[in-house]
Amino acid sequence: MKTVLPALICAATAAPAWEFTPGLPCRLTHETAEVQVELTHDPTQPLYTITLRQAAPWPGGAIFSLQFTGSAPLTISTDRHQISPDGTALTVTDRGFGNVLNGLQFNSVATGRLGDKAVSIPLAGAAEPVERFRRCEVAAGA
């Protein structure tokens, strides 16, 4: 019983975390049962990307939107998204991501929508990794 209890406690408290990885590019990642989220930032360009990858292909659609709900609600949309050849990854690239980063850092849920598909992304634990991603500090000589 003593060895089972710690394992149960760890399993009950383990949750997918938002992770920041410094470098060129800096990366911010998160994964749920439904979607993998990856943001990149190359400060030398400057260039940002966000990719939402899921098991099933994304449907067709002219406009992709991200709706943020929580203490700083916001909806942003674009017609400049790209779908991967296998249809499972949706990527948006831009030179500025202030609204996306604000949405991730200051809200509780992000919902990505394309066509009739909506994917919810919980933002619990995102604030500190997003703050580090904003700074995108690259080691000297990198």
DSSP file with accessible surface (Angstrom, degrees, kcal/mol):
  #  RESIDUE AA STRUCTURE BP1 BP2  ACC     N-H-->O    O-->H-N    N-H-->O    O-->H-N    TCO  KAPPA ALPHA  PHI   PSI    X-CA   Y-CA   Z-CA
    1    1 A M     >        0   0  176      0, 0.0     4,-2.1     0, 0.0     3,-0.0   0.000 360.0 360.0 360.0 -37.3    0.0    0.0    0.0
    2    2 A K  T  4  +     0   0  190      1,-0.2     0, 0.0     2,-0.2     0, 0.0   0.846 360.0  43.8 -64.5 -33.1    2.9    2.4    0.8
    3    3 A T  T  > S+     0   0  119      2,-0.1     4,-0.9     1,-0.1    -1,-0.2   0.775 112.4  52.6 -83.0 -24.3    4.3    2.0   -2.7
    4    4 A V  H  > S+     0   0   73      2,-0.2     4,-2.3     1,-0.1     5,-0.2   0.898 100.3  61.3 -75.8 -39.8    0.9    2.3   -4.4
    5    5 A L  H  X S+     0   0   91     -4,-2.1     4,-2.5     1,-0.2     5,-0.2   0.926 102.8  47.9 -58.8 -49.3   -0.1    5.5   -2.8
    6    6 A P  H  > S+     0   0   71      0, 0.0     4,-2.5     0, 0.0    -1,-0.2   0.906 111.9  51.6 -60.1 -37.1    2.7    7.8   -4.1
    7    7 A A  H  X S+     0   0   63     -4,-0.9     4,-2.3     1,-0.2    -2,-0.2   0.912 110.4  48.1 -65.1 -40.3    2.1    6.4   -7.6
    8    8 A L  H  X S+     0   0  105     -4,-2.3     4,-2.3     2,-0.2    -1,-0.2   0.903 111.0  51.0 -65.6 -39.9   -1.6    7.2   -7.4
    9    9 A I  H  X S+     0   0   93     -4,-2.5     4,-1.8    -5,-0.2    -2,-0.2   0.937 111.8  47.0 -63.6 -45.1   -0.8   10.7   -6.1
   10   10 A C  H  X S+     0   0   84     -4,-2.5     4,-1.7     1,-0.2    -2,-0.2   0.919 113.1  48.8 -63.1 -42.6    1.6   11.4   -8.9
   11   11 A A  H  < S+     0   0   74     -4,-2.3    -1,-0.2     1,-0.2    -2,-0.2   0.888 111.6  49.8 -65.4 -36.2   -0.9   10.1  -11.5
   12   12 A A  H  < S+     0   0   86     -4,-2.3    -1,-0.2     1,-0.2    -2,-0.2   0.824 117.9  38.3 -72.9 -29.7   -3.7   12.2  -10.1
   13   13 A T  H  < S+     0   0  106     -4,-1.8     2,-0.3    -5,-0.2    -1,-0.2   0.623  88.7 105.6 -98.6 -13.5   -1.6   15.4  -10.1
   14   14 A A     <  +     0   0   75     -4,-1.7    -4,-0.0    -5,-0.2     0, 0.0  -0.524  44.6 165.2 -70.7 127.6    0.3   14.9  -13.4
   15   15 A A        -     0   0   76     -2,-0.3    -2,-0.0     0, 0.0    -3,-0.0  -0.986  46.5 -89.7-139.7 149.8   -1.2   17.2  -16.0
   16   16 A P        -     0   0   85      0, 0.0     2,-0.3     0, 0.0    14,-0.0  -0.384  51.1-150.8 -59.4 134.4    0.2   18.3  -19.4
   17   17 A A        -     0   0   57     -2,-0.0     2,-0.4   109,-0.0    14,-0.2  -0.785  17.5-112.5-110.7 153.4    2.2   21.4  -18.9
   18   18 A W        -     0   0   12     -2,-0.3     2,-0.4   107,-0.2    12,-0.2  -0.701  41.5-160.4 -75.2 131.5    2.9   24.4  -21.0
   19   19 A E  E     -A   29   0A 112     10,-2.7    10,-2.6    -2,-0.4     2,-0.4  -0.977  13.3-157.6-125.9 132.0    6.7   24.2  -21.8
   20   20 A F  E     -A   28   0A  24     -2,-0.4     8,-0.2     8,-0.2   110,-0.1  -0.878   8.5-172.4-102.8 134.3    9.0   26.9  -22.9
   21   21 A T  E     -A   27   0A  62      6,-3.0     6,-2.9    -2,-0.4    -2,-0.0  -0.975  15.5-142.7-127.2 116.0   12.3   25.9  -24.7
   22   22 A P        +     0   0   74      0, 0.0     2,-0.3     0, 0.0   116,-0.1  -0.317  51.3  82.9 -72.2 162.0   14.8   28.7  -25.5
   23   23 A G  S    S-     0   0   23    114,-0.3     3,-0.2   119,-0.0    -2,-0.0  -0.932  84.3 -27.3 144.0-166.3   16.8   28.7  -28.7
   24   24 A L  S    S+     0   0   79      1,-0.4    18,-0.1    -2,-0.3     2,-0.1  -0.893 140.3  20.9-120.7  95.5   16.6   29.7  -32.3
   25   25 A P  S    S-     0   0   57      0, 0.0    -1,-0.4     0, 0.0    17,-0.2   0.550  96.9-139.0 -88.3 162.4   13.7   29.5  -32.6
   26   26 A a  E     - B   0  41A   0     15,-2.7    15,-1.8    -3,-0.2     2,-0.4  -0.525  25.4-151.0 -71.8 149.3   12.3   29.7  -29.1
   27   27 A R  E     -AB  21  40A  98     -6,-2.9    -6,-3.0    13,-0.2     2,-0.4  -0.972  20.7-170.3-130.7 145.1    9.4   27.2  -28.6
   28   28 A L  E     +AB  20  39A   0     11,-2.3    11,-2.9    -2,-0.4     2,-0.3  -0.998  22.2 179.3-129.4 122.5    6.3   27.1  -26.5
   29   29 A T  E     +AB  19  38A  27    -10,-2.6   -10,-2.7    -2,-0.4     2,-0.3  -0.917  14.5 167.6-129.8 154.9    4.4   23.7  -26.5
   30   30 A H  E     - B   0  37A  13      7,-2.0     7,-3.5    -2,-0.3     2,-0.4  -0.959  12.8-160.1-159.1 147.4    1.4   22.2  -24.9
   31   31 A E  E     + B   0  36A 109     -2,-0.3     2,-0.2   -14,-0.2     5,-0.2  -0.999   9.9 174.8-138.4 135.8   -0.5   19.0  -25.6
   32   32 A T        -     0   0   28      3,-2.8    -2,-0.0    -2,-0.4    89,-0.0  -0.710  52.3 -94.0-119.8 179.8   -4.1   17.8  -24.7
   33   33 A A  S    S+     0   0  117     -2,-0.2     3,-0.1     1,-0.2    -1,-0.0   0.790 126.1  38.2 -64.6 -23.6   -5.9   14.6  -25.7
   34   34 A E  S    S+     0   0   90      1,-0.2    21,-0.4    86,-0.2     2,-0.3   0.782 122.0  15.1 -99.1 -30.9   -7.3   16.6  -28.7
   35   35 A V        -     0   0    2     19,-0.1    -3,-2.8    85,-0.1     2,-0.5  -0.996  52.2-140.2-152.7 146.7   -4.5   18.8  -29.9
   36   36 A Q  E     -BC  31  53A  83     17,-2.9    17,-2.8    -2,-0.3     2,-0.4  -0.947  25.0-159.2-105.1 132.8   -0.8   19.6  -29.9
   37   37 A V  E     +BC  30  52A   4     -7,-3.5    -7,-2.0    -2,-0.5     2,-0.4  -0.936  13.4 174.9-115.2 131.9    0.1   23.3  -29.8
   38   38 A E  E     -BC  29  51A  61     13,-2.2    13,-2.7    -2,-0.4     2,-0.4  -0.978   6.7-175.2-138.4 125.9    3.4   24.7  -30.8
   39   39 A L  E     -BC  28  50A   0    -11,-2.9   -11,-2.3    -2,-0.4     2,-0.3  -0.931   8.1-169.8-111.6 142.8    4.5   28.3  -31.0
   40   40 A T  E     -BC  27  49A  23      9,-2.0     9,-2.0    -2,-0.4     2,-0.4  -0.948   6.6-169.7-127.8 153.2    7.9   29.3  -32.4
   41   41 A H  E     -BC  26  48A  13    -15,-1.8   -15,-2.7    -2,-0.3     7,-0.2  -0.949   7.5-169.8-143.1 122.5    9.6   32.7  -32.4
   42   42 A D  E > > - C   0  47A  38      5,-2.7     3,-1.5    -2,-0.4     5,-1.5  -0.922   5.9-168.2-108.1 101.7   12.8   33.5  -34.3
   43   43 A P  T 3 5S+     0   0   53      0, 0.0    -1,-0.1     0, 0.0   -19,-0.1   0.678  81.4  67.5 -67.8 -13.7   13.8   36.9  -32.9
   44   44 A T  T 3 5S+     0   0   96      1,-0.2   -20,-0.0     3,-0.1    -2,-0.0   0.692 117.4  21.6 -77.8 -15.1   16.4   37.3  -35.7
   45   45 A Q  T < 5S-     0   0  101     -3,-1.5    -1,-0.2     2,-0.1     3,-0.1   0.923 104.0-123.7 -87.1 -52.4   13.6   37.6  -38.4
   46   46 A P  T   5 +     0   0   61      0, 0.0     2,-0.3     0, 0.0    -2,-0.0   0.818  57.3 149.7 -73.0 144.9   11.3   38.5  -36.4
   47   47 A L  E   < -C   42   0A  59     -5,-1.5    -5,-2.7     2,-0.0     2,-0.3  -0.987  24.6-168.7-150.1 133.9    8.9   35.7  -37.1
   48   48 A Y  E     -CD  41  94A  35     46,-3.1    46,-2.3    -2,-0.3     2,-0.3  -0.912   4.4-175.3-119.3 149.4    6.3   33.8  -35.1
   49   49 A T  E     -CD  40  93A  23     -9,-2.0    -9,-2.0    -2,-0.3     2,-0.4  -0.980  10.3-164.9-136.9 152.9    4.3   30.7  -35.8
   50   50 A I  E     -CD  39  92A   7     42,-2.0    42,-2.4    -2,-0.3     2,-0.4  -0.992  11.6-171.4-131.3 132.3    1.5   28.8  -34.1
   51   51 A T  E     -CD  38  91A  14    -13,-2.7   -13,-2.2    -2,-0.4     2,-0.5  -0.995   9.5-165.4-125.6 130.3    0.7   25.3  -35.2
   52   52 A L  E     -CD  37  90A   2     38,-2.5    38,-2.4    -2,-0.4     2,-0.4  -0.977  14.4-172.5-112.7 117.6   -2.3   23.2  -34.0
   53   53 A R  E     +CD  36  89A 100    -17,-2.8   -17,-2.9    -2,-0.5     2,-0.3  -0.936   8.2 169.3-115.9 133.6   -1.9   19.5  -34.8
   54   54 A Q        -     0   0   14     34,-2.3   -19,-0.1    -2,-0.4     4,-0.1  -0.875  43.8-110.4-135.3 169.1   -4.7   17.0  -34.3
   55   55 A A  S    S+     0   0  102    -21,-0.4    -1,-0.1    -2,-0.3    33,-0.1   0.913 100.5  55.6 -69.0 -42.9   -5.2   13.3  -35.3
   56   56 A A  S    S-     0   0   55      1,-0.1    -2,-0.2    32,-0.1    31,-0.0  -0.606  99.3 -95.7 -90.8 150.8   -8.0   14.0  -37.8
   57   57 A P        -     0   0   85      0, 0.0    31,-0.3     0, 0.0    30,-0.1  -0.308  39.1-110.4 -62.3 146.8   -7.6   16.4  -40.7
   58   58 A W        -     0   0   15     29,-3.4     3,-0.1    -4,-0.1    31,-0.1  -0.509  36.5-116.3 -69.6 145.6   -8.8   20.0  -40.4
   59   59 A P        -     0   0   36      0, 0.0    -1,-0.1     0, 0.0     2,-0.1  -0.303  37.9 -87.5 -74.9 168.2  -11.8   20.8  -42.5
   60   60 A G        +     0   0   69     54,-0.0    56,-0.2    -2,-0.0     2,-0.2  -0.366  59.4 151.4 -69.2 155.9  -11.7   23.3  -45.3
   61   61 A G        -     0   0   34     54,-0.1     3,-0.1    53,-0.1    -3,-0.0  -0.767  45.2-140.7 175.6 141.6  -12.3   26.9  -44.3
   62   62 A A  S    S+     0   0   81     -2,-0.2     2,-0.5     1,-0.2    19,-0.2   0.775  89.8  46.0 -80.9 -28.5  -11.4   30.4  -45.5
   63   63 A I        -     0   0   90     17,-0.1    52,-0.6    16,-0.1     2,-0.4  -0.966  61.8-165.2-124.8 126.8  -11.0   31.9  -42.0
   64   64 A F  E     -FG  78 114B   6     14,-2.8    14,-2.5    -2,-0.5     2,-0.3  -0.899  17.8-173.8-102.7 136.9   -9.2   30.5  -39.0
   65   65 A S  E     -FG  77 113B  22     48,-2.3    48,-2.6    -2,-0.4     2,-0.5  -0.955  21.2-154.3-132.6 152.3  -10.0   32.1  -35.6
   66   66 A L  E     -FG  76 112B   7     10,-2.7    10,-2.6    -2,-0.3     2,-0.5  -0.997  14.2-165.6-120.3 121.7   -8.7   31.9  -32.1
   67   67 A Q  E     -FG  75 111B  61     44,-2.6    44,-2.6    -2,-0.5     2,-0.5  -0.944   3.6-159.9-110.3 126.3  -11.2   32.9  -29.4
   68   68 A F  E     -FG  74 110B   1      6,-3.8     6,-1.8    -2,-0.5     2,-0.4  -0.919   7.0-169.9-107.4 127.9   -9.8   33.5  -25.9
   69   69 A T  E     + G   0 109B  56     40,-2.6    39,-2.4    -2,-0.5    40,-1.9  -0.934  43.2  61.1-118.8 142.6  -12.2   33.4  -22.9
   70   70 A G  S    S-     0   0   39     -2,-0.4    37,-0.2    37,-0.3    -2,-0.0  -0.995 104.4 -18.3 146.7-143.6  -11.3   34.5  -19.4
   71   71 A S  S    S+     0   0  109     35,-0.5    36,-0.2    -2,-0.3    -1,-0.1   0.655 138.3  32.9 -76.1 -16.6  -10.2   37.7  -17.8
   72   72 A A  S    S-     0   0   43     34,-0.4    -1,-0.3    31,-0.1    34,-0.1  -0.517  85.4-162.5-135.3  67.2   -9.1   39.4  -21.1
   73   73 A P        +     0   0   96      0, 0.0     2,-0.3     0, 0.0    -4,-0.2  -0.166  19.3 159.9 -59.4 145.8  -11.5   38.0  -23.8
   74   74 A L  E     -F   68   0B  51     -6,-1.8    -6,-3.8    29,-0.1     2,-0.4  -0.965  27.1-157.3-163.9 142.5  -10.4   38.4  -27.4
   75   75 A T  E     +F   67   0B  83     -2,-0.3     2,-0.3    -8,-0.2    -8,-0.2  -0.998  15.4 178.7-127.9 130.0  -11.1   36.9  -30.8
   76   76 A I  E     -F   66   0B  36    -10,-2.6   -10,-2.7    -2,-0.4     2,-0.3  -0.933   4.1-175.8-126.0 151.4   -8.6   37.1  -33.6
   77   77 A S  E     -F   65   0B  85     -2,-0.3     2,-0.3   -12,-0.2   -12,-0.2  -0.973   6.1-176.6-146.6 160.3   -8.9   35.7  -37.1
   78   78 A T  E     -F   64   0B  27    -14,-2.5   -14,-2.8    -2,-0.3     3,-0.2  -0.990  28.4-154.1-152.9 154.6   -6.9   35.3  -40.3
   79   79 A D  S    S+     0   0  112     -2,-0.3   -16,-0.1   -16,-0.2   -14,-0.1   0.207  85.7  84.1-108.6  11.0   -7.2   34.0  -43.8
   80   80 A R        +     0   0  137    -16,-0.1    13,-0.5     2,-0.1    -1,-0.1   0.049  59.9 126.6-103.1  25.7   -3.4   33.4  -44.0
   81   81 A H        -     0   0   24    -19,-0.2     2,-0.4    -3,-0.2    11,-0.2  -0.454  46.2-147.9 -79.8 156.4   -3.4   29.9  -42.3
   82   82 A Q  E     -E   91   0A 134      9,-2.6     9,-2.9    -2,-0.1     2,-0.4  -0.977   1.2-147.8-124.6 140.8   -1.8   26.9  -44.0
   83   83 A I  E     -E   90   0A  66     -2,-0.4     7,-0.2     7,-0.2     5,-0.1  -0.901  25.8-115.6-107.3 136.3   -2.8   23.3  -43.7
   84   84 A S    >   -     0   0   30      5,-2.7     3,-2.0    -2,-0.4    -1,-0.0  -0.218  32.7-102.9 -64.1 159.8   -0.2   20.6  -43.8
   85   85 A P  T 3  S+     0   0  148      0, 0.0    -1,-0.1     0, 0.0    -2,-0.0   0.842 125.0  48.4 -55.2 -34.2   -0.2   18.1  -46.8
   86   86 A D  T 3  S-     0   0   99      1,-0.0    -2,-0.1     3,-0.0    -3,-0.0   0.517 110.4-125.9 -86.1  -2.0   -1.8   15.4  -44.6
   87   87 A G  S <  S+     0   0   12     -3,-2.0   -29,-3.4     2,-0.2    -1,-0.0   0.374  83.4 103.7  81.5  -3.5   -4.4   17.9  -43.3
   88   88 A T        +     0   0   19    -31,-0.3   -34,-2.3   -35,-0.1     2,-0.4   0.644  68.9  61.7 -90.5 -13.0   -3.6   17.4  -39.6
   89   89 A A  E     -D   53   0A   2    -36,-0.2    -5,-2.7   -31,-0.1     2,-0.5  -0.953  58.3-167.2-120.4 131.7   -1.6   20.5  -38.9
   90   90 A L  E     -DE  52  83A   1    -38,-2.4   -38,-2.5    -2,-0.4     2,-0.4  -0.968  14.6-173.4-114.0 127.4   -2.8   24.1  -39.2
   91   91 A T  E     -DE  51  82A  35     -9,-2.9    -9,-2.6    -2,-0.5     2,-0.4  -0.975  14.2-168.5-128.3 138.4   -0.2   26.8  -39.0
   92   92 A V  E     -D   50   0A  14    -42,-2.4   -42,-2.0    -2,-0.4     2,-0.4  -0.989  10.3-167.2-121.7 133.1   -0.3   30.6  -38.9
   93   93 A T  E     +D   49   0A  59    -13,-0.5     2,-0.3    -2,-0.4   -44,-0.2  -0.962  17.4 151.3-121.9 137.5    2.8   32.7  -39.4
   94   94 A D  E     -D   48   0A  60    -46,-2.3   -46,-3.1    -2,-0.4     3,-0.1  -0.982  50.7-120.6-158.1 165.5    3.2   36.4  -38.7
   95   95 A R  S    S+     0   0  147     -2,-0.3     2,-0.4   -48,-0.2   -46,-0.1   0.593 101.0  38.3 -86.5 -12.8    5.8   39.0  -37.8
   96   96 A G        +     0   0   42    -48,-0.1    -1,-0.1     1,-0.1     4,-0.1  -1.000  49.8 171.9-140.4 138.3    3.8   40.0  -34.6
   97   97 A F     >  +     0   0   10     -2,-0.4     4,-3.0     2,-0.1     5,-0.3   0.027  37.1 126.9-131.5  25.0    1.9   37.8  -32.1
   98   98 A G  H  > S+     0   0   39      1,-0.2     4,-2.7     2,-0.2     5,-0.2   0.909  78.5  45.9 -53.6 -47.0    1.1   40.3  -29.4
   99   99 A N  H  > S+     0   0   95      2,-0.2     4,-2.5     1,-0.2    -1,-0.2   0.905 113.6  49.3 -65.8 -39.5   -2.6   39.5  -29.4
  100  100 A V  H  > S+     0   0   12      2,-0.2     4,-2.5     1,-0.2     5,-0.2   0.951 113.6  46.0 -63.2 -47.6   -2.0   35.7  -29.5
  101  101 A L  H  X S+     0   0    4     -4,-3.0     4,-2.5     1,-0.2     5,-0.2   0.908 112.6  50.3 -64.9 -40.4    0.4   36.0  -26.6
  102  102 A N  H  X S+     0   0   63     -4,-2.7     4,-2.5    -5,-0.3    -1,-0.2   0.928 111.1  50.3 -60.3 -44.3   -1.9   38.2  -24.6
  103  103 A G  H  X S+     0   0    0     -4,-2.5     4,-0.7    -5,-0.2    -2,-0.2   0.924 114.0  43.6 -60.2 -45.0   -4.7   35.8  -25.2
  104  104 A L  H  < S+     0   0    5     -4,-2.5     3,-0.3     1,-0.2    -1,-0.2   0.888 118.6  43.8 -67.3 -39.5   -2.7   32.8  -24.0
  105  105 A Q  H  < S+     0   0   26     -4,-2.5    -2,-0.2    -5,-0.2    -1,-0.2   0.841 120.6  34.6 -78.0 -33.7   -1.2   34.6  -21.0
  106  106 A F  H  < S+     0   0   95     -4,-2.5   -35,-0.5    -5,-0.2   -34,-0.4   0.235 106.9  66.0-114.1  14.0   -4.3   36.3  -19.6
  107  107 A N     <  -     0   0   16     -4,-0.7   -37,-0.3    -3,-0.3    20,-0.1  -0.742  66.7-133.3-128.9 178.0   -7.2   33.9  -20.3
  108  108 A S  S    S+     0   0   67    -39,-2.4    15,-2.7     1,-0.3    16,-0.4   0.696  84.9  23.0-106.8 -24.1   -8.4   30.5  -19.2
  109  109 A V  E     -GH  69 122B  44    -40,-1.9   -40,-2.6    13,-0.2     2,-0.4  -0.998  55.4-160.5-145.8 140.0   -9.3   28.8  -22.6
  110  110 A A  E     -GH  68 121B   1     11,-2.6    11,-3.4    -2,-0.3     2,-0.5  -0.970  11.0-162.5-115.2 136.7   -8.4   29.3  -26.2
  111  111 A T  E     -GH  67 120B  12    -44,-2.6   -44,-2.6    -2,-0.4     2,-0.4  -0.972   3.4-157.2-123.3 116.3  -10.7   27.9  -28.9
  112  112 A G  E     -GH  66 119B   0      7,-2.6     7,-2.6    -2,-0.5     2,-0.4  -0.780  15.0-170.0 -90.0 134.6   -9.3   27.4  -32.4
  113  113 A R  E     +GH  65 118B  99    -48,-2.6   -48,-2.3    -2,-0.4     2,-0.3  -0.992  18.9 161.8-131.9 134.2  -12.0   27.3  -35.2
  114  114 A L  E >  S-GH  64 117B   1      3,-2.2     3,-2.4    -2,-0.4   -50,-0.1  -0.941  70.2 -40.3-146.1 124.5  -11.9   26.4  -38.8
  115  115 A G  T 3  S-     0   0   54    -52,-0.6   -54,-0.1    -2,-0.3   -57,-0.0  -0.365 125.5 -22.4  57.2-129.1  -15.0   25.6  -40.8
  116  116 A D  T 3  S+     0   0  151    -56,-0.2     2,-0.4    -3,-0.1    -1,-0.3   0.307 117.2 100.6 -95.5  10.7  -17.2   23.4  -38.5
  117  117 A K  E <   +H  114   0B  60     -3,-2.4    -3,-2.2     2,-0.0     2,-0.4  -0.822  45.4 179.6-101.6 130.7  -14.3   22.3  -36.3
  118  118 A A  E     -H  113   0B  40     -2,-0.4     2,-0.4    -5,-0.2    -5,-0.2  -0.998   5.8-169.3-128.5 133.7  -13.6   23.8  -32.9
  119  119 A V  E     -H  112   0B   0     -7,-2.6    -7,-2.6    -2,-0.4     2,-0.4  -0.990  11.3-148.7-124.7 122.2  -10.7   22.8  -30.6
  120  120 A S  E     -H  111   0B  61     -2,-0.4    -9,-0.2    -9,-0.2   -86,-0.2  -0.764   9.3-167.3 -94.0 138.0  -10.5   24.0  -27.0
  121  121 A I  E     -H  110   0B   4    -11,-3.4   -11,-2.6    -2,-0.4     2,-0.1  -0.971  17.0-136.7-125.6 112.6   -7.2   24.5  -25.4
  122  122 A P  E     -H  109   0B  64      0, 0.0   -13,-0.2     0, 0.0   -14,-0.1  -0.475   9.5-159.8 -68.7 140.7   -7.0   25.0  -21.6
  123  123 A L    >   +     0   0    6    -15,-2.7     3,-2.2    -2,-0.1     4,-0.4   0.276  40.2 136.7-107.7  11.3   -4.6   27.7  -20.6
  124  124 A A  T 3  S+     0   0   85    -16,-0.4  -106,-0.2     1,-0.3   -16,-0.1  -0.352  79.9  12.6 -58.7 129.6   -4.0   26.8  -17.0
  125  125 A G  T 3  S+     0   0   63   -108,-0.1    -1,-0.3   -20,-0.1  -107,-0.2   0.513  97.8 109.0  81.8   5.5   -0.3   27.1  -16.3
  126  126 A A    <>  +     0   0    0     -3,-2.2     4,-2.7   -22,-0.2     5,-0.3   0.771  54.1  79.6 -84.1 -26.2    0.4   29.0  -19.5
  127  127 A A  H  > S+     0   0   47     -4,-0.4     4,-2.3     1,-0.2     5,-0.2   0.901  95.4  41.3 -55.8 -51.4    1.1   32.5  -18.1
  128  128 A E  H  > S+     0   0  113      2,-0.2     4,-2.3     1,-0.2    -1,-0.2   0.949 116.8  47.0 -68.5 -46.0    4.7   32.0  -16.9
  129  129 A P  H  > S+     0   0   10      0, 0.0     4,-2.4     0, 0.0    -1,-0.2   0.900 112.2  52.1 -61.7 -35.1    5.9   30.0  -19.9
  130  130 A V  H  X S+     0   0    0     -4,-2.7     4,-2.6     2,-0.2    -2,-0.2   0.926 107.5  52.3 -65.1 -41.0    4.3   32.6  -22.2
  131  131 A E  H  X S+     0   0   70     -4,-2.3     4,-1.4    -5,-0.3    -1,-0.2   0.924 111.5  46.2 -60.3 -43.7    6.1   35.4  -20.4
  132  132 A R  H  X S+     0   0   89     -4,-2.3     4,-1.6     1,-0.2     5,-0.4   0.898 110.9  53.0 -65.3 -39.3    9.4   33.5  -20.9
  133  133 A F  H  < S+     0   0    0     -4,-2.4    -2,-0.2     1,-0.2    -1,-0.2   0.894 103.5  57.7 -62.3 -40.3    8.5   32.9  -24.6
  134  134 A R  H  < S+     0   0   68     -4,-2.6    -1,-0.2     1,-0.2    -2,-0.2   0.896 109.1  44.8 -56.0 -42.1    7.9   36.7  -25.0
  135  135 A R  H  < S-     0   0  116     -4,-1.4    -1,-0.2    -5,-0.2    -2,-0.2   0.806  84.9-171.1 -74.4 -30.4   11.4   37.4  -23.9
  136  136 A a     <  -     0   0    7     -4,-1.6     2,-0.4     1,-0.2    -3,-0.1   0.865  11.4-163.9  38.5  57.8   12.8   34.6  -26.1
  137  137 A E        -     0   0  129     -5,-0.4     2,-0.4   -94,-0.0  -114,-0.3  -0.585   2.5-158.5 -75.6 124.9   16.3   35.0  -24.6
  138  138 A V        -     0   0   50     -2,-0.4     3,-0.1    -3,-0.2     4,-0.1  -0.884  22.9-109.6-107.1 134.6   18.9   33.3  -26.7
  139  139 A A    >   -     0   0   76     -2,-0.4     3,-2.0     1,-0.1    -1,-0.0  -0.279  45.2 -91.6 -61.3 144.5   22.2   32.2  -25.2
  140  140 A A  T 3  S+     0   0  110      1,-0.3    -1,-0.1     0, 0.0     0, 0.0  -0.294 113.5  20.4 -56.9 136.3   25.2   34.3  -26.4
  141  141 A G  T 3         0   0   90      1,-0.2    -1,-0.3    -3,-0.1    -2,-0.1   0.472 360.0 360.0  83.1   0.3   26.9   32.7  -29.4
  142  142 A A    <         0   0   83     -3,-2.0    -1,-0.2    -4,-0.1    -4,-0.1  -0.356 360.0 360.0 -76.9 360.0   23.8   30.7  -30.3
